[in-house]
């Protein structure tokens, strides 16, 4: 009986810790909030020079604001259940469908270079532009 009590207590503790971990974990939408500075861009595997004035993208709520584009505000939506994870940004010029990877203070966004192309399947390819951003502190 004593052994059963210990097993039951251990199982209960495991369940409680699991629920606590789930409640404490944040979604990518929560983690992406804030300002991000463009540190590098790649196209066809080649490095592209970042804008001279610096690109700053700020995510707040459901909006993304780009400093470089003249304070252009766009809606954005993430789908972290897809593999790779998907991001849709909808500025005035029309929607951009891309993929993203969020690891700590680094955000990578991959998108097609042309509007006719579909959402990229990965961060490499002839038609994929990859932007790497760092969280601005």
N, C-alpha and C positions, 0 to 999 in steps of 0.2 A: 504494500500500500504506500509506503514511504517513497519508493522509487517512482510510482505513478504520480504522486504529488509533485515531485521534482520535475518530471517530464511535462506535466500539465503547466507548471509555473514557467518552465523554459519556453514552451509553445506560446503561452500567453504573452510573455515578454517579447518574443520574436514578432508576433502579430502587432503588438503595440508599437514597437520600433519601426515596423514597416509602414504603418499608418502615419506615424510622426514624420518619417522621411518623405512620404508622398505629400503630406500637407505642407512641409517646409520647402519642397522643390518648386522652382519657378518655371513658368513657361518661357519659351524663346521670345515671345512677344514682350514679356516683362523684362527679360534680360537684355533685349536689344535697345530698350529705352535709353535716351541720352544722345550725346554728340559723338560722332565718329569722324576721324580724319583720314583721308585717303593717303596711303603711304606707298602704294605701288599699283601698277596696272600691267597686264600682260595680254598680248594678242598674238595668236599663232606661235606661242612659246617665247615671243620676244618682249623684252621690257619696253614699256612706253613711258615717256616722261609724264609725271603727274603735273597738273596745272600749276603755274608759277605762284598764283595767289593762294594755293592750297584749296582743296575741296573739303568741305565740312558738311556732313549730312547729319541732321538731327531727327531722331525718331521720338515722337511724343504722341501718346495715345494711338490713334489709327492713322496719323499723318507723318510724312517724311518731308523735311524741308532741306533743300540743297542751297547752300550759300553761293556756290560757284554759278549756279543757274539763275542768279538774280533773285534769291529768296523764293524760288519756285516751290510751291507746296503741292504734294501729291498724296493720295491715299496709298496705304500699303497693307498687304495681307500676307501672313506667313502660314505655311502648312508644314508643321514639323513632323507629321506622321508619314510623309512621303520619303522615299529614298531615291535620289538625294532630296533633301528638304527644299521646298519651293517658296519663292517670294514673288509676289505680284506687286508692281508699283504702277500707279495710274496717274501720271502727270497730264497736263493739258494736251500734250502732243499725242497722247494715246498710250495704251497699256504696254508695259514691259514685263515679260514673263521670264523669270530667272530661277536660279538655284542659289542656296546659301549654305554656309557652314559657320557656326558660331562656337568658338572655343575661348572661353575666358574673355579677355579684352581684345581678341582678334575676330574680325568678321570678314569672311570672303564671300563675294557675290559674283556669280557667273551668269552672263547673259549673252544672247545672240547679238552679233554685230549688225545684222540686218533685220528689219521688221518682218520680212517674209519668212524668216527661219522660225522653227519651233523652239520650245524651251530646251536648253541644253540638257544632255543626259549626264554630263560630268564637267569637270573643270578644265578639260583639254579638248582640242578640236580646232579646225580651221576657221570656224565662225564664232568662236567663244571669246568674249572679253572677260577677263577676271580682274576684279578690283579687290585689293586687300586694304582693309580699314582698321585702324586702332582706336580704341576708346579714348576720347579726349578727357583728361583729368583736370 
